[in-house]
Amino acid sequence: MKEMLAHLELLRVQIAECERLQQTAKSQLKRDVYARVLSRYKAIARELEQAIACLPDFRPARRPQRQDEEK
């Protein structure tokens, strides 16, 4: 499970970096590419979170809420 949690954290870092790159991209083509990559990374992260939640002895740690996820 440690490997899965480490990979999930890596995905979250990659998602944040893609979001930053998407926002700073000067061309629409690059923004579109980063949007597609973001969509895939987020889908993989959700699947990994679901798989981890199904593991025995898993107690989810409270994940800090990002500013853009607030109400």
MOPAC internal coordinates of N, CA, C and O (Angstrom, degrees):
PM7 1SCF
backbone

  N    0.0000 0     0.00 0     0.00 0    0    0    0
  C    1.4445 1     0.00 0     0.00 0    1    0    0
  C    1.5368 1   110.93 1     0.00 0    2    1    0
  O    1.2310 1   120.14 1   149.28 1    3    2    1
  N    1.3309 1   117.34 1   -30.72 1    3    2    1
  C    1.4633 1   119.45 1  -179.88 1    5    3    2
  C    1.5197 1   110.85 1   -58.65 1    6    5    3
  O    1.2310 1   121.14 1   140.89 1    7    6    5
  N    1.3388 1   115.42 1   -39.11 1    7    6    5
  C    1.4664 1   119.38 1   179.73 1    9    7    6
  C    1.5234 1   110.84 1   -64.23 1   10    9    7
  O    1.2310 1   120.88 1   140.82 1   11   10    9
  N    1.3217 1   115.92 1   -39.18 1   11   10    9
  C    1.4618 1   120.08 1  -179.76 1   13   11   10
  C    1.5256 1   110.65 1   -66.56 1   14   13   11
  O    1.2310 1   120.57 1   137.79 1   15   14   13
  N    1.3137 1   116.51 1   -42.21 1   15   14   13
  C    1.4675 1   120.34 1   178.46 1   17   15   14
  C    1.5222 1   111.06 1   -65.43 1   18   17   15
  O    1.2310 1   120.77 1   141.15 1   19   18   17
  N    1.3326 1   116.13 1   -38.85 1   19   18   17
  C    1.4641 1   119.66 1   178.17 1   21   19   18
  C    1.5287 1   110.38 1   -65.26 1   22   21   19
  O    1.2310 1   120.57 1   139.53 1   23   22   21
  N    1.3165 1   116.52 1   -40.47 1   23   22   21
  C    1.4630 1   119.94 1   179.15 1   25   23   22
  C    1.5309 1   110.68 1   -67.02 1   26   25   23
  O    1.2310 1   120.65 1   141.28 1   27   26   25
  N    1.3187 1   116.36 1   -38.72 1   27   26   25
  C    1.4561 1   120.13 1   177.58 1   29   27   26
  C    1.5294 1   110.64 1   -61.93 1   30   29   27
  O    1.2310 1   120.61 1   137.94 1   31   30   29
  N    1.3183 1   116.43 1   -42.06 1   31   30   29
  C    1.4669 1   119.75 1   178.03 1   33   31   30
  C    1.5212 1   110.52 1   -63.91 1   34   33   31
  O    1.2310 1   120.09 1   139.57 1   35   34   33
  N    1.3170 1   117.43 1   -40.43 1   35   34   33
  C    1.4663 1   121.18 1   176.93 1   37   35   34
  C    1.5263 1   110.60 1   -61.31 1   38   37   35
  O    1.2310 1   120.53 1   137.08 1   39   38   37
  N    1.3199 1   116.60 1   -42.92 1   39   38   37
  C    1.4616 1   120.12 1   177.69 1   41   39   38
  C    1.5214 1   111.26 1   -60.73 1   42   41   39
  O    1.2310 1   120.18 1   138.68 1   43   42   41
  N    1.3067 1   117.27 1   -41.32 1   43   42   41
  C    1.4665 1   120.47 1   179.40 1   45   43   42
  C    1.5294 1   111.16 1   -63.33 1   46   45   43
  O    1.2310 1   120.45 1   141.87 1   47   46   45
  N    1.3288 1   116.75 1   -38.13 1   47   46   45
  C    1.4639 1   120.59 1   176.73 1   49   47   46
  C    1.5259 1   109.71 1   -65.33 1   50   49   47
  O    1.2310 1   120.66 1   136.57 1   51   50   49
  N    1.3311 1   116.34 1   -43.43 1   51   50   49
  C    1.4577 1   120.61 1   179.41 1   53   51   50
  C    1.5316 1   111.29 1   -64.58 1   54   53   51
  O    1.2310 1   120.33 1   141.86 1   55   54   53
  N    1.3114 1   116.97 1   -38.14 1   55   54   53
  C    1.4647 1   121.01 1   177.51 1   57   55   54
  C    1.5303 1   110.03 1   -62.12 1   58   57   55
  O    1.2310 1   120.78 1   134.13 1   59   58   57
  N    1.3159 1   116.10 1   -45.87 1   59   58   57
  C    1.4692 1   120.03 1   179.77 1   61   59   58
  C    1.5279 1   110.85 1   -62.35 1   62   61   59
  O    1.2310 1   120.40 1   138.39 1   63   62   61
  N    1.3230 1   116.85 1   -41.61 1   63   62   61
  C    1.4634 1   120.43 1   179.62 1   65   63   62
  C    1.5256 1   110.88 1   -66.26 1   66   65   63
  O    1.2310 1   120.04 1   138.82 1   67   66   65
  N    1.3278 1   117.52 1   -41.18 1   67   66   65
  C    1.4680 1   121.06 1   177.58 1   69   67   66
  C    1.5282 1   110.78 1   -62.80 1   70   69   67
  O    1.2310 1   120.45 1   139.26 1   71   70   69
  N    1.3199 1   116.75 1   -40.74 1   71   70   69
  C    1.4626 1   120.14 1   178.48 1   73   71   70
  C    1.5235 1   110.22 1   -62.08 1   74   73   71
  O    1.2310 1   120.58 1   137.79 1   75   74   73
  N    1.3314 1   116.49 1   -42.21 1   75   74   73
  C    1.4648 1   120.72 1   178.93 1   77   75   74
  C    1.5277 1   110.49 1   -63.80 1   78   77   75
  O    1.2310 1   120.91 1   134.20 1   79   78   77
  N    1.3362 1   115.86 1   -45.80 1   79   78   77
  C    1.4638 1   119.83 1  -179.65 1   81   79   78
  C    1.5289 1   111.70 1   -64.78 1   82   81   79
  O    1.2310 1   120.85 1   142.27 1   83   82   81
  N    1.3236 1   115.98 1   -37.73 1   83   82   81
  C    1.4608 1   119.71 1   179.05 1   85   83   82
  C    1.5321 1   110.45 1   -63.45 1   86   85   83
  O    1.2310 1   120.67 1   137.33 1   87   86   85
  N    1.3097 1   116.32 1   -42.67 1   87   86   85
  C    1.4632 1   120.40 1  -178.36 1   89   87   86
  C    1.5219 1   112.76 1   -68.22 1   90   89   87
  O    1.2310 1   120.34 1   150.30 1   91   90   89
  N    1.3337 1   116.96 1   -29.70 1   91   90   89
  C    1.4590 1   119.98 1  -177.14 1   93   91   90
  C    1.5271 1   113.34 1   -97.54 1   94   93   91
  O    1.2310 1   120.35 1   174.42 1   95   94   93
  N    1.3382 1   116.94 1    -5.58 1   95   94   93
  C    1.4687 1   119.96 1  -179.01 1   97   95   94
  C    1.5220 1   110.29 1   -63.31 1   98   97   95
  O    1.2310 1   121.08 1   -42.03 1   99   98   97
  N    1.3056 1   115.55 1   137.97 1   99   98   97
  C    1.4573 1   120.07 1  -177.19 1  101   99   98
  C    1.5259 1   112.68 1   -89.14 1  102  101   99
  O    1.2310 1   120.21 1   156.53 1  103  102  101
  N    1.3197 1   117.21 1   -23.47 1  103  102  101
  C    1.4646 1   118.61 1  -178.64 1  105  103  102
  C    1.5328 1   110.52 1  -107.51 1  106  105  103
  O    1.2310 1   121.57 1   -30.89 1  107  106  105
  N    1.3074 1   114.60 1   149.11 1  107  106  105
  C    1.4657 1   120.24 1   178.18 1  109  107  106
  C    1.5208 1   110.78 1   -63.38 1  110  109  107
  O    1.2310 1   120.24 1   144.67 1  111  110  109
  N    1.3213 1   117.14 1   -35.33 1  111  110  109
  C    1.4678 1   121.06 1   179.05 1  113  111  110
  C    1.5244 1   110.37 1   -59.03 1  114  113  111
  O    1.2310 1   120.21 1   133.18 1  115  114  113
  N    1.3243 1   117.21 1   -46.82 1  115  114  113
  C    1.4639 1   120.78 1   179.35 1  117  115  114
  C    1.5256 1   111.03 1   -65.24 1  118  117  115
  O    1.2310 1   120.13 1   138.38 1  119  118  117
  N    1.3217 1   117.35 1   -41.62 1  119  118  117
  C    1.4704 1   119.84 1   178.50 1  121  119  118
  C    1.5289 1   110.52 1   -60.72 1  122  121  119
  O    1.2310 1   120.69 1   139.57 1  123  122  121
  N    1.3330 1   116.28 1   -40.43 1  123  122  121
  C    1.4676 1   120.61 1   179.05 1  125  123  122
  C    1.5235 1   111.88 1   -66.06 1  126  125  123
  O    1.2310 1   120.83 1   139.40 1  127  126  125
  N    1.3236 1   116.03 1   -40.60 1  127  126  125
  C    1.4709 1   120.03 1   178.59 1  129  127  126
  C    1.5189 1   110.02 1   -62.77 1  130  129  127
  O    1.2310 1   120.66 1   132.53 1  131  130  129
  N    1.3327 1   116.35 1   -47.47 1  131  130  129
  C    1.4679 1   119.48 1   179.55 1  133  131  130
  C    1.5266 1   111.47 1   -63.64 1  134  133  131
  O    1.2310 1   119.87 1   146.34 1  135  134  133
  N    1.3121 1   117.86 1   -33.66 1  135  134  133
  C    1.4708 1   120.71 1   177.31 1  137  135  134
  C    1.5286 1   110.36 1   -64.16 1  138  137  135
  O    1.2310 1   120.41 1   138.46 1  139  138  137
  N    1.3206 1   116.82 1   -41.54 1  139  138  137
  C    1.4743 1   120.13 1   178.77 1  141  139  138
  C    1.5246 1   111.04 1   -67.07 1  142  141  139
  O    1.2310 1   120.66 1   136.90 1  143  142  141
  N    1.3283 1   116.35 1   -43.10 1  143  142  141
  C    1.4632 1   120.21 1   178.47 1  145  143  142
  C    1.5291 1   110.00 1   -62.47 1  146  145  143
  O    1.2310 1   120.87 1   136.36 1  147  146  145
  N    1.3321 1   115.95 1   -43.64 1  147  146  145
  C    1.4654 1   120.46 1   178.07 1  149  147  146
  C    1.5223 1   111.81 1   -57.82 1  150  149  147
  O    1.2310 1   120.91 1   135.83 1  151  150  149
  N    1.3051 1   115.87 1   -44.17 1  151  150  149
  C    1.4545 1   120.67 1  -179.90 1  153  151  150
  C    1.5298 1   110.85 1   -59.20 1  154  153  151
  O    1.2310 1   120.93 1   137.41 1  155  154  153
  N    1.3101 1   115.82 1   -42.59 1  155  154  153
  C    1.4717 1   120.17 1  -179.79 1  157  155  154
  C    1.5182 1   111.46 1   -69.71 1  158  157  155
  O    1.2310 1   120.23 1   134.57 1  159  158  157
  N    1.3261 1   117.16 1   -45.43 1  159  158  157
  C    1.4649 1   120.50 1   178.71 1  161  159  158
  C    1.5316 1   110.87 1   -59.20 1  162  161  159
  O    1.2310 1   120.64 1   136.83 1  163  162  161
  N    1.3230 1   116.39 1   -43.17 1  163  162  161
  C    1.4641 1   119.78 1  -179.44 1  165  163  162
  C    1.5219 1   111.47 1   -65.76 1  166  165  163
  O    1.2310 1   120.23 1   142.32 1  167  166  165
  N    1.3278 1   117.17 1   -37.68 1  167  166  165
  C    1.4648 1   120.49 1   177.82 1  169  167  166
  C    1.5303 1   110.46 1   -65.40 1  170  169  167
  O    1.2310 1   120.61 1   137.75 1  171  170  169
  N    1.3193 1   116.44 1   -42.25 1  171  170  169
  C    1.4663 1   120.34 1   178.50 1  173  171  170
  C    1.5274 1   109.87 1   -64.55 1  174  173  171
  O    1.2310 1   120.14 1   137.62 1  175  174  173
  N    1.3175 1   117.33 1   -42.38 1  175  174  173
  C    1.4641 1   120.93 1   179.54 1  177  175  174
  C    1.5304 1   110.61 1   -61.90 1  178  177  175
  O    1.2310 1   120.17 1   137.52 1  179  178  177
  N    1.3414 1   117.28 1   -42.48 1  179  178  177
  C    1.4746 1   120.14 1   177.81 1  181  179  178
  C    1.5298 1   111.02 1   -61.90 1  182  181  179
  O    1.2310 1   120.49 1   136.22 1  183  182  181
  N    1.3299 1   116.67 1   -43.78 1  183  182  181
  C    1.4660 1   120.00 1   179.15 1  185  183  182
  C    1.5231 1   110.72 1   -62.74 1  186  185  183
  O    1.2310 1   120.31 1   138.07 1  187  186  185
  N    1.3142 1   117.02 1   -41.93 1  187  186  185
  C    1.4535 1   120.75 1   179.55 1  189  187  186
  C    1.5272 1   111.10 1   -66.32 1  190  189  187
  O    1.2310 1   120.14 1   139.11 1  191  190  189
  N    1.3238 1   117.34 1   -40.89 1  191  190  189
  C    1.4705 1   120.88 1   176.28 1  193  191  190
  C    1.5234 1   110.71 1   -60.37 1  194  193  191
  O    1.2310 1   120.28 1   137.53 1  195  194  193
  N    1.3225 1   117.07 1   -42.47 1  195  194  193
  C    1.4684 1   120.96 1   178.78 1  197  195  194
  C    1.5185 1   111.09 1   -64.63 1  198  197  195
  O    1.2310 1   120.33 1   137.96 1  199  198  197
  N    1.3253 1   116.98 1   -42.04 1  199  198  197
  C    1.4668 1   120.51 1   179.26 1  201  199  198
  C    1.5216 1   110.59 1   -63.95 1  202  201  199
  O    1.2310 1   120.51 1   137.03 1  203  202  201
  N    1.3194 1   116.62 1   -42.97 1  203  202  201
  C    1.4640 1   120.46 1   179.51 1  205  203  202
  C    1.5232 1   110.32 1   -63.89 1  206  205  203
  O    1.2310 1   120.18 1   140.10 1  207  206  205
  N    1.3252 1   117.27 1   -39.90 1  207  206  205
  C    1.4635 1   121.28 1  -179.49 1  209  207  206
  C    1.5294 1   111.61 1   -64.12 1  210  209  207
  O    1.2310 1   120.09 1   154.12 1  211  210  209
  N    1.3148 1   117.44 1   -25.88 1  211  210  209
  C    1.4632 1   121.44 1  -179.60 1  213  211  210
  C    1.5250 1   113.08 1   -83.98 1  214  213  211
  O    1.2310 1   120.30 1   169.42 1  215  214  213
  N    1.3112 1   117.03 1   -10.58 1  215  214  213
  C    1.4581 1   120.50 1  -178.92 1  217  215  214
  C    1.5251 1   110.37 1   -71.93 1  218  217  215
  O    1.2310 1   120.32 1   -35.39 1  219  218  217
  N    1.3333 1   116.99 1   144.61 1  219  218  217
  C    1.4646 1   119.34 1   175.97 1  221  219  218
  C    1.5254 1   109.84 1   -67.42 1  222  221  219
  O    1.2310 1   120.63 1   -27.80 1  223  222  221
  N    1.3104 1   116.40 1   152.20 1  223  222  221
  C    1.4655 1   123.43 1   178.52 1  225  223  222
  C    1.5174 1   113.37 1    65.11 1  226  225  223
  O    1.2310 1   120.10 1  -158.58 1  227  226  225
  N    1.3089 1   117.41 1    21.42 1  227  226  225
  C    1.4559 1   119.38 1   178.93 1  229  227  226
  C    1.5116 1   109.07 1   -93.73 1  230  229  227
  O    1.2310 1   121.37 1   -53.56 1  231  230  229
  N    1.3187 1   114.98 1   126.44 1  231  230  229
  C    1.4616 1   121.71 1   174.18 1  233  231  230
  C    1.5125 1   106.50 1  -122.85 1  234  233  231
  O    1.2310 1   120.39 1   -70.70 1  235  234  233
  N    1.3124 1   116.86 1   109.30 1  235  234  233
  C    1.4613 1   118.58 1  -175.27 1  237  235  234
  C    1.5215 1   112.27 1   -63.78 1  238  237  235
  O    1.2310 1   121.76 1   -46.11 1  239  238  237
  N    1.3154 1   114.23 1   133.89 1  239  238  237
  C    1.4591 1   119.79 1   173.69 1  241  239  238
  C    1.5153 1   106.93 1   -81.82 1  242  241  239
  O    1.2310 1   120.75 1   -33.59 1  243  242  241
  N    1.2733 1   116.18 1   146.41 1  243  242  241
  C    1.4542 1   119.51 1   179.63 1  245  243  242
  C    1.5175 1   108.65 1   -70.69 1  246  245  243
  O    1.2310 1   120.77 1   -62.56 1  247  246  245
  N    1.3059 1   116.13 1   117.44 1  247  246  245
  C    1.4646 1   122.26 1  -178.93 1  249  247  246
  C    1.5162 1   108.72 1   -83.49 1  250  249  247
  O    1.2310 1   120.01 1   -49.99 1  251  250  249
  N    1.3284 1   117.58 1   130.01 1  251  250  249
  C    1.4639 1   118.69 1   178.36 1  253  251  250
  C    1.5211 1   110.37 1   -61.56 1  254  253  251
  O    1.2310 1   121.24 1   -42.81 1  255  254  253
  N    1.3098 1   115.24 1   137.19 1  255  254  253
  C    1.4571 1   120.27 1  -177.95 1  257  255  254
  C    1.5194 1   109.85 1   -80.18 1  258  257  255
  O    1.2310 1   121.04 1   -47.50 1  259  258  257
  N    1.3403 1   115.61 1   132.50 1  259  258  257
  C    1.4560 1   120.31 1   177.87 1  261  259  258
  C    1.5142 1   108.86 1   -77.91 1  262  261  259
  O    1.2310 1   121.07 1   -22.98 1  263  262  261
  N    1.3173 1   115.56 1   157.02 1  263  262  261
  C    1.4696 1   120.47 1  -177.61 1  265  263  262
  C    1.5160 1   111.86 1   -59.81 1  266  265  263
  O    1.2310 1   119.81 1   140.86 1  267  266  265
  N    1.3432 1   117.96 1   -39.14 1  267  266  265
  C    1.4680 1   119.70 1  -176.99 1  269  267  266
  C    1.5289 1   111.87 1   -78.00 1  270  269  267
  O    1.2310 1   119.46 1   173.76 1  271  270  269
  N    1.3326 1   118.63 1    -6.24 1  271  270  269
  C    1.4465 1   121.08 1   177.25 1  273  271  270
  C    1.5302 1   112.52 1   -96.26 1  274  273  271
  O    1.2310 1   120.84 1   173.78 1  275  274  273
  N    1.3172 1   116.00 1    -6.22 1  275  274  273
  C    1.4661 1   119.91 1   179.19 1  277  275  274
  C    1.5097 1   110.13 1   -68.78 1  278  277  275
  O    1.2310 1   120.84 1   -16.97 1  279  278  277
  N    1.3010 1   115.99 1   163.03 1  279  278  277
  C    1.4566 1   122.52 1  -177.92 1  281  279  278
  C    1.4401 1   112.11 1   -49.92 1  282  281  279
  O    1.2310 1   120.10 1   180.00 1  283  282  281

